[in-house]
Amino acid sequence: METTKINKKALAILSVGHFITDINQGSLPALLPFFKEALNLSYTLSGVILLSSNLTSSIIQPAFGYLSDRKPMGWFLPLTPFIACLGMALAGFAPNYSLLLLCVMITGVGVASFHPEGFKTAYFFTGDKKATGMSLFAVGGNLGIAAGPITALALVSYFGLKGTLGLIIPGILIAVILFLNLSWLFSPVKFAHKEAKKQMETPLTRNQKTTFLLLISIATVRACTQLGLATYIPFYYINYLKGSPLYAGKLVSTFLIAGALGTLIGGPLADRWGHKKFLLITLSLLFPLLLLFYNSSGFITFIILAISGMVLISTFGLTTVMAQAILPHHLGMASGMMVGFTISAGGIGVTLLGIIADTWGVPMAMKTIFATPLVALALTLLLKYPVTTKNTQSA
């Protein structure tokens, strides 16, 4: 049986596009205090800015995925990173709250429309080692979100709030690069679309639906764990322990950067050990690791949190690959649901953690986060993967 190699050039270009797109997502939380001061906003109105970003960048991703499956939209690849950068570049110039929300939503639409098309296109260049190849694409987004706050704060520190205009430069550059390479990047997608169109109207089997819903639930719980830790580590160390905000910031950065590294390491290991087996191993390790983190101090805290971040986020690209394997003729929808919907639903979980923190305190919210991987582990044990259907056999 002939093996297909990973196309590293294609994945590198797509990963850079992913990086530049997601820098804008990472920038917004860091820019909120500056928007709040410039427009004299309340905390509630500041929160609505984040909500607007979340609604447009994540929740509508499955809709773009659906459209992508119906009709190939290769022009999304160069256009959408530019749109994402354009919105955030103009946000620093917004003279009022309504226009600021519009800029944030423009960025959100750019982010939402890039991801399904990006993950779908990347799929065709991953070769036989799907998880390894997808990790190369996914890590771009993880690094972009981690680099977003540093980039935004550097621009605003040097040039004031209008320094956000600097974000347009990488948007223009990647749009040109993707446009010049679009013909060969998108050709396998167009060919596969013609083949898949024959299967598009075939109803999904009950096995496919059940497995896909379980996988969405697992990825949602993982997103809740990741977002919960990124949100509540600062609350715990600053508000509860009365520690240094800088220390808390370093912890979150360590967690996210280690997660990006974990994405790269996790893909090859998942291909070697088996996708479901690797998912089970990582979820089994998380509960004891997070307990160790909670009860540690000093430099060891950073080490344990870094390992936790690597283990938790290492399956980010993997679960998207698994979803694409379950729905091989609905790659855009599978990608949009796994990347967009699950993160949005995970964000709702973080809101519920706020109720726990208000009622029983921040330590209880932290302990709740530590228990979430056990829920994901139980769901993974129920997962029947790989799925054997006529669709997957013909894919």
KACORVEN-V646145 format. One record per run of one state. SS is the DSSP state (H for helix, E for strand, L for the rest). FROM is the first residue (numbers start at 0). LEN is the number of residues. Records with the same first field share a line. If there is no record, write none. Layout:
SS->FROM-LEN  FROM-LEN
This chain:
L->0-7  39-3  59-1  70-4  91-5  123-6  159-1  180-1  200-5  240-4  273-1  294-4  313-2  326-4  360-1  382-7  394-1
H->7-32  42-17  60-10  74-17  96-27  129-30  160-20  181-19  205-35  244-29  274-20  298-15  315-11  330-30  361-21  389-5
